[in-house]
Structure formats: structure tokens, C-alpha cells
């Protein structure tokens, strides 16, 4: 094949120094991905959508945009995809059995897997159920509108099978995957040329020839197949009986396509007659690079054979990006090879570009040979501001961790990440608390380096308040609390049992300054203590519970700080034994607060098994209650105060709840102790004047999201 030069576009594209030809640099890849993603969605918002938001064209865009959103780890990207899905009513297109019209089901399934809200897949799942029930026994010859019912063209293998496969993974229902597998091989048996290791677009092309006499094998059509293969493999269990067949087809096609790469690094529109189509074509190229890079990253393709193909291809894709981020050389909607220009773009080409960039970014990070790499992923539908790493597990991979000061670096951006060593009251660290915020579904790649880390502004604080009758107060950058010591019992009019919540509306630490004030019950711009506890459980206190009786302890008598740092504060309160229905009981309460949370973690250890009640005191005026026993969520939005705003209090149970009830002037979560005579839960509050959570719906949603995060904690991989 002859070498084709990109005449006339050098000024509009980004130049590539010779030294960059063999390098894959994570930050550069990410920069191009961001530029292309941002241009595409800005252009859609500015000029309007050419195609319906449920259309297959946009379905392919969303596949890439979702992959980018994971690695970009910016909530705005996921929020955009949620808005688009809501605009669609979480529905597919009107031609119910046409694969193009349910390609968008991939996005709904992926979002549902993170956010877990059933309406996200209700309509798509109903359609998928009907698809699975059909016999799919029609021949695939291109007539009688077969494409409206069967996967009779190769493009459909990206649109249909992955949509069912992602739904299967999201719902843990294998029937959708089995239908996808069965129908994949029906289409493959009809359209796949085993000797050429390529797919015909559809039956009309079996006997068609290019101008050089070669068979017509369309680049983007085979790109759809390669993308579909990756997305099927990503959802096929390792022990699935059809996996070997999928892997063989994937390897055969990848090897064949690698040998067809044009001298300019791309694949032109016709795979066996590229000279007749002298301009590059970036949508097919993007899908090929996505598939090959995924194959290398997942151990199916040998890196030594594919790396140069991938580097050449990526450099060519970069050259196809305009200075403003527009991706050029995308063949317009078609069913066969066609011409392209630098100004031709389409949304599905951007989807392919972002998919390719995501996998190449992973490869680039693997090649940078960091001393240790930590990948953290948030599978929950709520942001995770902090993540815990096992100190010993990291130290086992990186010996300098135990020898001296170190830094944590975001491997993609190069920015330093805040952290705190957690000892839990011991002499040696047991955890590393990392302040690398994760969006819902977001992912971050971290590495470690020797050296002194940058100082971290305090976001948590707590201490024993000797100057005020044995209070113990604690706070973070959102909320503040206190509990009461034995000295307060000397003042019966002011004594209180439960947890007190302080209405805060500043990120500053206020415990010390408020205790110096003459009256912190008045808001002077930072908030106030307006919550009334008294002889109740207050804002999430706990006490043994028997026969409809709450057995309150006296106030704490001892305290111990376990961790005091910028991102987490943890302490223990000890109590003297007291009578519980004729038996002596004792308790230790371990309290922990993390930066950026509305809640504190409570780990309560009793000296014997019992049933306890976690409670929120109920006011006499009407408020709004929420009981979510299945999720372990109990919430209360108090009656409004014209002067001081409205407070919300909530509890998220970790230990399984026996029942929830409205008794003894409280909202109660009644729970038997678990292993070790423990009860674990989170309690906290919100204040509408703080501006973060302003009404009951937002508060109860926040509590449900926190419960989801406990069910789906951040996943950590160290390598």
C-alpha cells in the first residue's frame, strides 16, 4: 500500500514530535479525550441534536462517554448521561425489535448498575424480556425488513448483544446474556467469512467487489463487530461455555486487522481496497484500537505484536482532532465504504475515540512502571470523598512505605492527593485514608513516591471539653456534634443523655471558638446549637431496649482519642455499668467522623448480647418521618423554625434492623447486637440554612445514598 500524506491539515491538528511516536503518555491521552468529549457535548448543546437521543448513533457515543466518565471521575459527566436518559424517559426507540433502537439500553444498564434505581431499566428490561421470548428462527437474507426483527447486519453486533449482556450483568439475570450469545452466533454463522476473518456488512455484499476485485469488507462495519466482541467478553463469565469461541473470533479478527493497518496508522473505509479510499476513517479506526488495546490489557493479545499498531493508530487519531476538539475523518452514516474529509464528524466516531482512549490510557499507565499502583473504583450511586487502603497490603507491594515520609499521586493528572494514616489507637498504621474524591461510578489511579507530603487543611476535629462539664465535641467541615459526661449530671436542669447536633454553616472548625462564646445558641454567621436533646436519645443515640422500655445509661466517665487528623477523627467513650431490666450492662462507644460527611460512625460494644434501640427524638409539632427498613434508613425532617431554619436528623444502620417504630417519643430502629455484642450505625444531620441539603426529599435521598455506599463500598486493587 502507498503512504498517504495529510496535506493541508497540519495547521489545524496537533503536531506530533518524532520522539512521541513510540510513547503512550497517560496525561496526553486524557487531555485529548477530554478535549474531544467536551467539544462533542458542547456542540450538541449549542447546535442541537441531529439524531434522537435514543438513536443508535448516540448509543455509540454514550458507550464512549460512559467509559470516559469513569476515568475522568467528574460527577458532571455522569450527571449529563443521567439527564439524557431522563430526557428519553429511560426508554428505547419506537421500533421495538430493531437493534439500532435499543443500543441505548447499554447506557441504561450501566447507569442502573451504579445507581440501582429500578425505573432506569424498567422499560428496557420489559422489552428485553419480550426479545428473549421470541424464537429468532427467521433466515437472515436481506429482505422482508428482516433487520427490524433480527441481527441481519454486522453493525447490529455492537447495538444488540452488548445491550442484552450489560442488562444481564446489571440484573444478575443470565437469560439476557444467553439470548445475546445464541443470536450472536446465528449472525456470525451467516455473515462471518472465516477464511478472511472479517464480516460482510449484510447478505447483499456476499458477491460485491471493490474496484481492485477484492470482496467488500467495510471498515466501520467490522469496527462495530470488534467493539461488540469486547463488550460481550466484558460481560461473559470466565467459565461460560461460549467464552472460548468468542475469544477465538476476537483473536482471529484482531490479528487479521492488525495486518491490514494502513501506512498512515488508520484503517480506511474499505479494508481490502484502502487505496480506493485514500482518506483515513476514524470511526472504524477507533473501534479497532479500542478492541486491540482491550485485548492487550486483558491478556488476550500479545503486547509485543500489537503495541506498535496501537501507537501508530493513536497518533493518527490525535492528528485527526481539530484544535478545538472536533474529531474529523468520520464517515457519515452509511452501509458501505465511503469518502471522508477532515471536516466530517459524527457522534459515533467520538464514542469510538473515547473507548479507544480509555483502553490506551490504561495501557499507558501500566507502562509507566510506577513503584506501586492503586486503583480505586466507586460502584455506588453517590460520591465517595474518601477511600481506605490497607496499610499492610500497600507496604507489601512498596517497601519504602514503612521507611519514611511518602506522597500519594494521581497517576493520570500528576496531582498530589491528601491522605491520613489511621492507627485506631495503636502504635502502627493499619489504614491509609485517601482524600481522592470519587464520583458515582468514578475511578482513580494512584501511585506512591518517597518524600514529604503537602500539608492538609484540617477537615475534622474533636476533643474532651474540660471547661464545659465533661462535654465531648467533634466536627468536620459540614457538621458538629457532642455527647455528655458525668459532670453534667450535677445540673439536672441541663442534663442530657443522647447525641447533640450542632447546626453548622461553615467549613471552618468551630468547636474551640464556639466554646469561647458567651452564647452559641445564637447564629452569628457560622450557625448555632439549636437542637434540644434532654433526657432522650437525641440525634441518633442508642440504649438497650426491652418490653417497650428504653434503658438509658448515665453519661460517660472515660474517654480516649484513637485518631486525630485532617480527614478522620475517632475516639472512644467509656461508661459505668447500669441496670437493664435486672441485669448489669456496660458499653463502650467508638465514634468516628470523616471529612465531607453529614454522618458520624457509631460502633457500640456491649458486655452481653441484647436488643438495642437507636433513636431520633420526635418533636410535638408535625415533621416528616421516613422509615426504610429494607435499607436500614431512618430519617426525620423536623418542624420548621421561622427563626433558625429546619434540621434533619438521620440514621443509617449497618447492623441489620429487627424493626422500626414510632414509640416513646422517638423514631426507633430496634436491633439485636451482632457478633462481638456490637451495633454499628451512622447518625447525623443536615440544616437547611447550610445550603447543602434544604428539604426533606434531599435529606432522605442522601441517607439512602449513604446506605447504598455501605452496601457497595469502594473497590481497591493494589498492583
Residue pairs with C-beta under 8 A, 6 or more apart in sequence:
1 262
1 263
1 274
1 275
2 263
2 275
3 263
3 264
4 262
4 263
4 264
4 278
4 279
4 280
6 13
6 264
6 280
6 319
6 342
8 342
9 319
9 328
9 342
12 322
12 323
12 342
13 318
13 319
13 320
13 321
13 322
13 323
14 318
14 319
14 321
14 323
16 315
16 318
16 319
20 28
20 315
21 311
21 312
21 315
22 308
22 311
23 311
24 310
24 311
24 314
24 360
24 363
24 364
24 367
25 364
26 361
26 364
26 365
26 368
26 411
26 412
27 412
27 413
27 414
29 314
29 357
29 360
29 361
29 364
30 71
30 72
30 357
30 361
30 412
30 413
32 318
32 321
32 357
33 68
33 71
33 72
33 353
33 354
33 357
33 358
33 361
34 68
34 72
35 321
35 324
35 325
36 321
36 325
36 326
36 327
36 350
36 353
36 354
36 357
37 64
37 65
37 68
37 72
37 77
37 325
37 350
37 354
38 325
39 322
39 324
39 325
39 326
39 327
40 61
40 325
40 327
40 347
40 350
41 65
41 80
43 326
44 347
49 58
50 57
50 347
51 57
51 58
51 347
52 58
52 93
53 84
53 87
53 88
53 104
54 88
54 91
54 92
54 93
54 101
54 104
55 93
55 100
55 101
55 104
56 99
56 100
56 101
56 103
56 104
56 159
56 348
57 333
57 346
57 347
57 348
58 84
58 104
58 347
59 100
59 103
59 104
59 106
59 107
59 159
60 103
60 158
60 347
60 348
60 351
60 352
61 347
61 348
61 350
61 351
62 81
62 84
62 104
62 106
62 107
62 351
63 106
63 107
63 162
63 227
63 231
63 351
63 355
64 350
64 351
64 352
64 353
64 354
64 355
64 358
65 77
65 80
65 81
65 351
65 354
66 81
66 107
66 110
66 111
67 354
67 355
67 358
68 77
68 354
68 357
68 358
69 77
69 78
69 81
69 439
69 441
69 442
70 358
70 377
70 441
70 442
70 443
71 358
71 361
71 412
71 443
72 442
73 437
73 438
73 439
73 442
73 443
73 444
74 439
74 442
75 383
75 439
75 440
75 442
77 439
78 111
78 114
78 439
78 440
78 441
78 442
81 107
81 111
82 111
82 115
84 107
85 107
85 108
85 111
85 120
88 104
89 123
90 108
90 119
90 120
90 121
90 122
90 123
90 124
91 123
91 124
92 101
92 102
92 104
92 105
92 123
92 124
92 127
93 100
93 101
93 102
93 104
94 101
95 101
95 148
96 102
96 127
96 130
97 131
97 134
97 148
97 149
98 147
98 148
98 149
99 151
99 156
99 159
99 160
99 163
100 155
100 156
100 159
102 124
102 127
102 128
102 159
102 160
102 163
103 158
103 159
103 160
103 163
104 163
105 124
105 127
105 128
105 163
105 164
105 166
105 167
106 162
106 163
106 166
106 231
108 120
108 121
108 124
109 121
109 124
109 163
109 166
109 167
109 169
109 170
109 171
110 166
110 170
110 441
111 120
111 441
112 118
112 120
112 121
112 170
112 171
113 166
113 169
113 170
113 379
114 379
114 380
114 381
114 440
114 441
115 381
115 440
116 381
116 708
117 381
121 167
121 170
121 171
124 163
124 167
125 167
125 171
128 163
128 164
128 167
128 176
131 164
131 179
132 164
132 175
132 176
132 179
134 149
136 150
136 179
136 182
136 183
136 186
138 146
138 149
138 150
139 146
140 146
140 150
140 151
140 152
140 186
140 187
140 190
140 191
140 203
141 152
141 203
142 152
142 153
142 202
142 203
142 204
146 152
147 153
147 156
147 202
150 183
150 186
150 187
151 157
151 160
151 161
151 183
151 184
151 186
151 187
152 187
152 190
152 202
152 203
153 191
153 201
153 202
153 221
153 335
154 187
154 191
154 199
154 200
154 201
154 202
154 218
154 221
154 222
154 224
154 225
155 201
155 220
155 221
155 224
155 335
156 187
156 224
157 184
157 187
157 188
157 199
157 224
157 225
157 228
157 229
158 224
158 225
158 227
158 228
158 231
158 287
159 224
159 228
160 180
160 183
161 180
161 181
161 183
161 184
161 228
161 231
161 232
162 180
162 228
162 231
162 232
162 235
164 176
164 177
164 179
164 180
165 176
165 177
165 180
165 231
165 232
165 234
165 235
165 236
166 231
166 235
167 173
167 176
168 174
168 175
168 176
168 177
168 180
168 235
169 177
169 235
177 235
177 236
180 232
181 232
181 236
181 240
181 242
184 228
184 232
184 246
185 242
185 245
188 199
188 249
190 203
191 199
191 200
191 201
191 202
191 203
192 198
192 199
192 200
192 249
193 199
193 200
193 215
193 217
196 215
196 217
196 256
197 252
197 253
197 255
197 256
198 217
198 222
198 253
198 256
198 257
198 271
199 217
199 221
199 222
199 225
200 206
200 215
200 216
200 217
201 216
201 218
201 221
201 335
201 336
202 335
205 215
205 216
205 218
205 336
208 215
208 216
209 215
209 216
210 216
210 270
210 272
210 273
210 276
210 337
211 273
211 276
212 272
212 273
212 275
212 276
214 270
214 272
214 273
215 272
216 270
216 272
216 336
216 337
217 270
217 271
217 272
218 269
218 270
218 271
218 284
218 335
218 336
218 337
219 267
219 268
219 269
219 270
219 271
219 281
219 284
219 285
219 337
220 269
220 281
220 283
220 284
220 287
220 331
220 334
221 284
221 335
222 253
222 257
222 271
222 284
222 288
223 267
223 283
223 284
223 285
223 286
223 287
223 288
223 352
224 287
225 253
226 250
226 253
226 254
226 257
226 287
226 288
226 290
226 291
227 287
227 290
227 291
227 352
227 355
229 246
229 249
229 250
229 253
229 291
230 250
230 290
230 291
230 294
230 295
232 246
233 243
233 246
233 247
233 250
233 298
233 300
234 294
236 242
236 243
236 246
237 243
247 300
250 291
250 295
250 300
251 295
251 300
251 301
254 291
254 292
254 295
254 301
254 306
255 305
257 267
257 271
257 288
257 292
258 292
258 305
258 306
258 309
260 267
260 271
260 272
260 274
261 267
261 309
261 312
261 313
262 268
262 274
262 280
264 280
264 316
265 285
265 312
265 313
265 314
265 315
265 316
266 280
266 281
266 282
266 285
266 313
266 316
266 317
266 320
266 329
267 274
267 281
267 284
267 285
267 288
268 274
268 277
268 278
268 279
268 280
268 281
268 337
269 277
269 281
269 284
269 331
269 337
269 338
269 339
269 340
270 276
270 277
270 337
273 337
276 337
277 337
277 338
277 339
277 340
279 329
279 339
279 340
279 341
280 316
280 320
280 329
280 340
281 329
281 330
281 331
281 340
282 317
282 320
282 327
282 328
282 329
282 330
282 340
282 349
282 352
282 353
283 330
283 331
283 346
283 348
283 349
283 352
284 331
284 352
285 313
285 316
285 317
285 352
285 356
286 317
286 349
286 351
286 352
286 353
286 355
286 356
287 352
287 355
287 356
288 313
289 310
289 313
289 314
289 317
289 356
289 359
289 360
290 352
290 355
290 356
290 358
290 359
292 301
292 306
292 309
292 310
293 306
293 310
293 356
293 359
293 360
293 362
293 363
294 359
295 301
295 306
296 302
296 303
296 306
296 307
296 310
296 363
297 359
297 362
297 363
297 366
310 360
310 363
313 356
314 356
314 357
314 360
317 327
317 353
317 356
320 327
320 328
320 329
320 342
321 327
321 328
322 328
322 342
326 345
327 345
327 349
327 350
327 353
328 340
328 341
328 342
328 343
328 344
328 345
329 340
329 341
329 342
329 344
330 340
330 344
330 345
330 346
330 348
330 349
330 350
331 337
331 338
331 339
331 340
331 344
331 346
331 349
332 338
332 344
332 346
333 346
361 412
365 373
365 411
365 412
365 445
368 411
370 411
370 447
370 448
371 398
371 400
371 447
371 448
371 449
372 394
372 397
372 398
372 447
372 448
372 718
372 719
373 411
373 445
373 446
373 447
373 718
373 719
374 389
374 394
374 445
374 446
374 447
374 448
374 716
374 717
374 718
375 443
375 444
375 445
375 446
375 716
375 717
375 718
375 719
376 387
376 434
376 436
376 438
376 443
376 444
376 446
376 714
376 715
376 716
376 717
377 438
377 442
377 443
377 714
377 715
377 717
378 384
378 438
378 439
378 440
378 441
378 442
378 443
378 714
378 715
379 441
379 712
379 714
379 715
380 440
380 705
380 708
380 709
380 711
380 712
380 713
381 440
381 441
381 705
381 708
382 440
382 702
382 705
382 706
382 708
382 709
383 437
383 438
383 439
383 440
383 442
384 437
384 438
384 442
384 709
384 714
385 435
385 437
385 438
385 594
385 595
385 596
385 597
386 433
386 434
386 435
386 437
386 567
386 568
386 594
386 595
386 596
387 433
387 434
387 436
387 438
387 714
387 716
388 422
388 431
388 432
388 433
388 434
388 714
388 716
389 431
389 432
389 433
389 434
389 716
389 718
390 430
390 431
390 432
390 716
390 718
391 401
391 421
391 422
391 428
391 429
391 430
391 431
391 432
392 430
393 718
394 401
394 432
394 448
394 718
395 401
395 402
397 718
397 719
398 448
400 406
400 448
400 450
401 448
404 450
405 450
405 451
405 452
405 453
406 448
406 449
406 450
406 451
406 453
407 416
407 448
407 449
407 450
407 451
407 452
407 453
407 454
408 416
408 417
408 418
408 419
408 432
408 434
408 436
408 446
408 447
408 448
408 453
409 415
409 416
409 417
409 446
409 447
409 448
409 449
410 416
410 417
410 436
410 444
410 445
410 446
411 445
411 446
411 447
412 444
412 445
416 453
416 454
417 434
417 435
417 436
417 446
418 434
418 435
418 453
418 454
418 456
418 566
418 567
419 432
419 433
419 434
419 435
419 453
419 456
419 567
420 432
420 433
420 435
420 456
420 563
420 565
420 566
420 567
420 568
421 429
421 431
421 432
421 433
421 565
422 429
422 430
422 431
422 432
422 433
422 563
422 565
422 568
422 570
423 429
423 430
423 562
423 563
424 430
424 431
424 562
424 563
424 570
425 560
425 562
425 563
425 570
425 572
433 565
433 567
433 568
433 594
434 446
435 456
435 567
435 595
436 444
436 446
437 596
438 444
438 714
456 566
456 567
457 566
458 509
458 565
458 566
459 476
459 477
459 507
459 566
459 567
459 595
459 596
460 474
460 475
460 476
460 477
460 565
460 566
460 567
460 568
460 569
460 593
460 594
460 595
461 474
461 475
461 476
461 509
461 511
461 512
461 564
461 569
462 472
462 473
462 474
462 475
462 511
462 561
462 564
462 569
462 571
462 593
463 472
463 473
463 474
463 511
463 561
464 470
464 471
464 472
464 485
464 559
465 471
465 472
465 473
465 482
465 511
465 515
467 515
468 515
469 484
469 485
469 487
469 488
469 490
469 491
470 484
470 485
470 486
470 487
470 488
470 555
470 556
471 482
471 483
471 484
471 485
471 488
472 482
472 483
472 484
472 485
472 556
472 559
472 571
472 573
473 480
473 481
473 482
473 511
473 515
474 480
474 481
474 482
474 511
474 569
474 571
474 591
474 593
474 600
475 481
475 502
475 504
475 509
475 510
475 511
475 593
476 569
476 593
476 594
476 595
476 596
476 597
477 507
477 508
477 509
477 595
477 596
478 504
478 507
478 596
478 597
478 598
478 690
478 692
479 501
479 502
479 504
479 597
479 598
479 684
479 685
479 686
480 501
480 502
480 504
480 510
480 511
480 527
481 499
481 500
481 501
481 502
481 539
481 593
481 600
481 684
482 499
482 500
482 502
483 498
483 499
483 500
483 555
483 556
483 573
483 589
483 591
484 495
484 496
484 497
484 500
484 555
484 556
485 555
485 556
485 557
485 559
486 554
486 555
486 556
486 557
488 494
488 495
488 496
488 555
489 495
489 554
489 555
495 535
495 555
496 533
496 534
496 535
496 536
496 538
497 533
497 534
497 535
497 536
497 537
497 538
497 541
497 543
497 552
497 553
497 555
498 533
498 536
498 537
498 538
498 539
498 540
498 541
498 615
498 617
499 533
499 537
499 538
499 539
499 540
499 541
499 683
500 529
500 531
500 533
500 538
500 539
501 531
501 538
501 539
501 647
501 649
501 684
501 685
502 510
502 514
502 520
502 527
502 528
502 529
502 531
503 523
503 527
503 528
503 529
503 530
503 531
503 644
503 645
503 647
503 685
503 687
503 689
503 690
504 510
504 526
504 527
504 687
504 690
505 526
505 527
505 687
505 689
505 690
505 691
506 525
506 526
506 527
508 526
510 526
510 527
513 526
514 520
514 526
514 529
517 524
520 528
520 529
521 528
521 529
521 530
522 528
523 530
523 644
523 689
527 687
527 689
527 690
528 644
530 641
530 644
530 647
531 538
531 539
531 647
531 685
532 617
533 539
533 617
534 617
535 552
536 615
536 617
536 665
536 666
537 543
537 550
537 613
537 614
537 615
537 616
537 617
537 666
538 615
538 616
538 617
539 616
539 617
539 649
539 683
539 684
539 685
540 602
540 614
540 615
540 616
540 649
540 650
540 651
540 681
540 683
540 684
541 614
541 615
542 589
542 602
542 604
542 612
542 613
542 614
542 615
542 679
542 681
543 550
543 551
543 552
543 553
543 612
543 613
543 615
544 550
544 551
544 580
544 581
544 585
544 606
544 610
544 611
544 612
544 613
545 551
545 611
545 612
545 613
545 668
545 670
546 580
546 581
546 610
546 611
547 581
548 663
548 664
549 581
549 664
550 613
550 615
550 664
550 666
551 578
551 579
551 580
551 581
551 585
553 575
553 576
553 578
553 585
553 587
554 575
554 576
554 578
555 575
556 573
556 574
556 575
556 589
557 574
557 575
557 576
558 573
558 574
559 571
559 572
559 573
559 574
560 571
560 572
560 574
561 569
561 570
561 571
562 570
562 571
562 572
562 590
563 569
563 570
563 592
564 570
566 595
567 594
567 595
568 592
568 593
568 594
568 595
569 592
569 593
570 590
570 591
570 592
570 593
571 590
571 591
571 592
572 588
572 589
572 590
572 591
573 588
573 589
573 591
574 588
575 586
575 587
575 588
575 589
576 586
577 584
577 585
577 586
577 607
578 584
578 585
578 586
579 585
580 610
583 608
585 606
585 607
585 608
585 610
586 606
586 607
587 604
587 605
587 606
587 607
588 604
588 605
589 602
589 603
589 604
589 605
590 602
590 603
590 604
590 605
591 600
591 601
591 602
591 603
592 600
592 601
592 603
593 600
593 601
594 601
597 684
598 650
598 684
598 685
598 686
598 692
598 693
598 702
599 650
599 652
599 682
599 683
599 684
599 706
600 682
600 683
600 684
601 680
601 681
601 682
602 679
602 680
602 681
602 682
602 683
603 678
603 679
603 680
604 612
604 678
604 679
604 680
605 676
605 677
605 678
606 612
606 673
606 677
606 678
606 679
607 677
608 677
609 672
609 673
609 677
610 672
610 673
610 677
611 658
611 670
611 671
611 672
611 673
612 670
612 671
612 672
612 673
612 679
613 666
613 668
613 669
613 670
613 671
614 634
614 651
614 653
614 668
614 669
614 671
614 679
614 681
614 683
615 664
615 666
615 667
615 668
615 669
616 634
616 636
616 649
616 650
616 651
616 666
616 667
617 665
617 666
618 625
618 636
618 662
618 665
618 666
618 667
619 638
619 639
621 639
622 639
623 636
623 637
623 638
623 639
624 636
624 637
624 696
625 635
625 636
625 662
625 667
626 633
626 634
626 635
626 636
626 637
626 650
626 696
626 700
626 703
627 633
627 634
627 660
627 667
628 634
628 635
628 700
628 703
628 704
628 707
629 657
629 659
629 660
631 652
631 704
631 707
631 708
632 652
632 653
632 654
632 656
632 657
632 669
632 681
632 707
633 650
633 651
633 652
633 653
633 700
633 703
633 704
633 707
634 650
634 651
634 653
634 660
634 667
634 669
634 703
635 648
635 649
635 650
635 651
635 696
635 699
635 700
635 703
636 648
636 649
636 650
636 667
637 646
637 648
637 695
637 696
637 699
637 700
638 646
638 647
638 648
638 649
639 646
640 646
644 689
645 687
645 688
645 689
646 687
646 688
647 685
647 686
647 687
647 688
648 685
648 686
648 687
648 688
648 693
648 696
648 699
649 683
649 684
649 685
650 683
650 684
650 685
650 686
650 699
650 700
650 702
650 703
651 669
651 681
651 682
651 683
651 703
652 681
652 682
652 683
652 703
652 706
652 707
652 710
653 669
653 671
653 680
653 681
654 680
654 681
654 682
654 710
655 671
655 673
655 674
655 678
655 679
655 680
655 681
656 671
656 674
657 669
657 670
657 671
658 670
658 671
658 672
659 670
660 667
660 668
660 669
660 670
661 667
661 668
661 670
662 668
669 681
671 679
671 681
673 679
674 680
682 706
682 710
686 692
686 693
686 698
686 699
686 702
687 693
688 694
688 695
693 699
693 702
